[in-house]
Amino acid sequence: MMWRILLLLPSLLPAIPQAADLQLIPSVCAVDESESHCSISVKVHFDADDNKRYCLSIVGRGLVRCFSGDNDDLEVFISSANDTRFQVTSSESGEDVAAAILKVAQYQPKRHRRRYGWGLL
């Protein structure tokens, strides 16, 4: 009896709207010890179920571009020393729809000490 209720439960609940999705490719930028900033071209892919107007902005830097929900990927060039947050908002209401973070990682190569197998048993 319990399994029948569990099977019927999803059909009784109202449909949950699909959330919009924002992806950054690449999502991490690695900088060397000698570099202070990450300068990279980022592919921004936004996927929404509707055809409403949305705006892409970079937190702390301002608006990048407004577009419709069925838009192709955007290419954004960015130079930053810290993690950068990309945010998509609805152009009508201004509410946040999706967000993604471009992480900046400091690469510090590890120096390995070589050991030669010249020892005797």
Secondary structure as GFF3:
##gff-version 3
##sequence-region A 1 121
A	DSSP	alpha_helix	2	12	.	.	.	ID=ss1
A	DSSP	beta_strand	21	25	.	.	.	ID=ss2
A	DSSP	beta_strand	28	31	.	.	.	ID=ss3
A	DSSP	beta_strand	38	47	.	.	.	ID=ss4
A	DSSP	beta_strand	53	58	.	.	.	ID=ss5
A	DSSP	beta_strand	62	68	.	.	.	ID=ss6
A	DSSP	beta_strand	74	80	.	.	.	ID=ss7
A	DSSP	beta_strand	84	90	.	.	.	ID=ss8
A	DSSP	beta_strand	96	106	.	.	.	ID=ss9
###
